[in-house]
C-alpha cells in the first residue's frame, strides 16, 4: 500500500510538472521548500482521501 501511494504521488508530480528546479544556487533553498510542501500536501491528500 505504501508503494502504491508513493507511486501515485510521484506520478502526479511528474505529470503536472509540480517539481521546482532552481535556476541558480540562490533559489535552491526556496525550491527545496516548495518541493517539500508539494510532497507533504499530496501525501496528506492521499492519506485522508
C-alpha positions as CSV (number, residue, x, y, z in Angstrom):
1,X,0.0,0.0,0.0
2,X,2.8,2.4,0.8
3,X,4.4,1.7,-2.6
4,X,1.1,2.4,-4.4
5,X,0.7,5.7,-2.6
6,X,4.3,6.7,-3.3
7,X,3.9,5.8,-7.0
8,X,0.7,7.8,-7.2
9,X,2.3,10.9,-5.7
10,X,5.3,10.7,-7.9
11,X,3.1,10.2,-11.0
12,X,1.1,13.3,-10.1
13,X,4.2,15.4,-9.5
14,X,5.7,14.3,-12.8
15,X,2.6,14.5,-14.9
16,X,1.6,18.0,-13.6
17,X,5.2,19.4,-13.6
18,X,5.0,20.3,-9.9
19,X,8.7,19.8,-9.2
20,X,10.6,23.1,-8.9
21,X,14.0,23.3,-10.5
22,X,16.1,26.2,-9.3
23,X,17.8,28.4,-11.9
24,X,20.7,29.2,-9.6
25,X,22.1,28.3,-6.2
26,X,20.4,31.3,-4.5
27,X,16.9,29.9,-5.4
28,X,17.8,26.4,-4.2
29,X,16.5,26.8,-0.7
30,X,13.2,28.2,-1.9
31,X,12.8,25.5,-4.5
32,X,13.5,22.9,-1.8
33,X,10.8,24.4,0.4
34,X,8.3,24.4,-2.4
35,X,9.1,20.8,-3.3
36,X,8.8,19.7,0.3
37,X,5.4,21.5,0.6
38,X,4.2,19.8,-2.6
39,X,5.2,16.3,-1.4
40,X,3.6,16.9,2.0
41,X,0.4,18.3,0.6
42,X,0.0,15.4,-1.8
43,X,0.8,12.9,0.9
44,X,-1.8,14.3,3.3
45,X,-4.3,14.4,0.5
46,X,-3.7,10.8,-0.5
47,X,-3.8,9.5,3.1
48,X,-7.0,11.3,4.0
49,X,-9.0,10.7,0.8
